[in-house]
Amino acid sequence: MSLRTAVRLFSAPLRSVLQPSAAITKRPYAAVAQALSVLENELDTIRAAGTWKGERVITSMQGPHIYVDGSRGDILNFCANNYLGLSSHPEVVKAGIDALQKYGAGLSSVRFICGTQSIHKTLEEKLAQFHEREDCILYASCFDANAGLFEVLLGPDDAVLSDELNHASIIDGIRLCRAKRFRYKHMDLNDLEEKLKESQSSRLRLVVTDGVFSMDGDVAPLQGICDLAEQYGALVFIDECHATGFMGPRGRGTDELLGVMDRVHIVNSTLGKALGGAAGGYTVGPKALIELLRQRSRPYLFSNSLPPPVVGCATRAVELLMASNEIAQSMAAKTMRFRNNMTQAGFTISGSAHPICPVMLGDARLASLMADDMLKLGVYVIGFSFPVVPKGKARIRVQISAAHTDEDIDRAVDAFIQTGRKHGVIS
């Protein structure tokens, strides 16, 4: 046998391994095609239902007045969580720049390895002081704070009692724990009491509620919740993302507003809304709980530390609020100006006395079309539809900022009236 023949005979099976048959190579591509077909069908369903959520591109910093790609001139922004206007406050921005220059862009590490700087500890101390709690732990977001709490605190011998309209991050966090789960009707104290009676055999019981419910702007009945919790031996947790910084006489939140700061045991909130608007979340509560979270809370243990610029901005925002309540107190009059003028024009506004002012429309496509027409009139708002809100409860959620002027508010109302008449919402 020649050398060439031997090489050819030896190479044939090797080539068959390195170059699989057409049937084999087609299988992965067929799987990808099938997956893409499924995904495209789902996307077509969303578009057909009128619930497609596009993303508008802002070409300026966040604020009451912004520039939007594809739109001309100054646009009024009425849908950011920038309740106090601190996202672009000069002192807050400067604090972020100073922190960037002194501490760098990021830590490239989690907290317990080499990701804790002095500014992290300072911010945690200030937040604990702000909320009048023993201790605080920072997270990358309040979603992470909610994901990290319940699994650590509650076991199979415990029970969690949750409002049916709590935020998605609370729902997901509760799913991660092994406690018995009870869901009570939205802000229904009678139903909560029934669930407390059903769960009396549990070791620990935790009543869980948003302080302010973000889709409707309604405030949880914390006084009644605390009364029931004390009667039946339960703990109380509140998520304060849409309250911290501006609810209550000093902006401490719904627990201050309703006089129950000493009766609410655990508070989760965010740095990504009123407190500078960048990112980050936190838990404040008993020192023993915070120490246990540092040991076992998975989003804390396995996520990088908050970047120094974010910490710097948030720290300055908290300092401004602790020094004066003037910004927080300016919210009430502006909120009521919008609510009253819209109601007089014939619109239905959900919630009460909160800068979240949902303009209820019902139909998802209508909400989307009206939001697009509002942008043409120079007012940036967004239509909310399923699955963000229940089916049949589509709305445009307006959010008032302390940085809005009375003229800004009146201009937004006029745009709503013009657009509402065009679409037959009001006469």
Secondary structure, DSSP 8 states (H G I E B T S, - for coil): --HHHHHHHHHHHHHHHHS--HHHHHHHHHHHHHHHHHHHHHHHHHHHHT-------B-S-SSSEE-BTT--S-EEE-S-S-TTSGGG-HHHHHHHHHHHHHH-S--SSBHHHH---HHHHHHHHHHHHHHT-SEEEEES-HHHHHHHHHHHH--TT-EEEEETT--HHHHHHHHHS-SEEEEE-TT-HHHHHHHHHHTTTSS-EEEEEESEETTTTEE--HHHHHHHHHHHT-EEEEE-TTTTTTSSTTS--HHHHTT-TTT--EEEEESSSSS-SSS-EEEEE-HHHHHHHHHH-HHHHTSB---HHHHHHHHHHHHHHHH--HHHHTHHHHHHHHHHHHHHHT--B-SSSSSEEEEEEE-HHHHHHHHHHHHHTTEE--EE-TTTS-TT-EEEEEE--TT--HHHHHHHHHHHHHHHHHTTS--
